[in-house]
Each structure stands twice: as structure tokens, then as C-alpha cells.
């Protein structure tokens, strides 16, 4: 998720928000037992979910909602200041 999130950042996950908000957002998700943090967006009319990485080197993909688990929404993040 570089440049939004970088290695070592702290993220606060609201596990009560284990559903996709209509406006999307950044979520902790599981796909095939792999946990990751990605930006999610609903794609109409098929109601698929677009998984987006803020890192331009990783292409977006679309999947069916039943193929992913939303563990929670990222509601805050922070990082240590260098120097």
C-alpha cells in the first residue's frame, strides 16, 4: 500500500466494520488464508469487489464478494518520525 502505508506503520482496525461501506475505504482482508491491507471498491452492476493497491506496481483485481473475508476497516494509521 505504499505510499499510503509503509512497512512499520501502525494501523488501527475496526473489526466491527467487517462489511464494505458503499464509498469504499482501506480494509484488512483475507483471501485464501492470506491477510492483507487493501483499498476496496464496489463495482456495479455486477456487484463485484475491486481490490486496489496504492502501489502502482500491483494491478487492481476484481473478485466476487464470497471469495473474500473483510476482517475490518482501517480507521487510523501512524508512523514513527525519522530524525
N, C-alpha and C positions, 0 to 999 in steps of 0.2 A: 504494500500500500504506500510505498514511497512515491511522492514526497509527503503525503498526509501523515502517515505513521512510519516511524523508522525503528530499527532494532533497538531494544532497550526502553522504548516508550512504555508508560503505564496506561492502561485503558480500564475504564470502569464500565462494566457490562450490566445492564438492567435485565436480569433474567425473567422478569415479569413481562417484558415486551418480546415474547417469543413468537411474534407474528409480524408480517410485513406491513408497515404503515403505507397508505396509498401514495405518500410523497417519497417513499423510499428511505434510504439512510445507510449507515455503516453498521454491519451486524457481525456477530460471532456466529459462524455456521458450521455445520458438519455435512460432509459429502463422502460417502463410502468410508466412514470412520476416520476421516481426516478433518481436523478442526482448523479453521482459517478465519481471517477477518477480511471481509469484502464489502463493497458497496452493492446494494441490491435495488432493483427497479422492476416494477410490474410492467410486462409487455402485453398490450392489448392488440387485437381482440382475443388471441389465444390464451390469455392469462398465464403465459409462461413467466419465469423469473429470469431477468438478466443479471448475471454476476459480473461485476465490473471491478477491475483492479485499477487503482490510481496510477500504478506503474505502467507506463506506455508500452513496455516490453511484453506485457501479458495481455493477450486479446480477451475481449469480453466473450462470454458464452451464455447461451440460453438453455434452461432446463425446466422440466416440469416441477411444480411445487412439491409433489410427493417424493421427488428424488433428493430433497434436501431437508435438513433439520435446522431451524433457527433457534440457536441457544440463547440469544438475547441481543439487544441493541446497544451499541457503543454510545454512551451519553456524555462521556468526558474522556479526555486523554491529556497527558502531560509528559514532559521530558526534562531531564536534568540539563542545566545550563553549563556549557563548557567554558572554562576560562574564568 
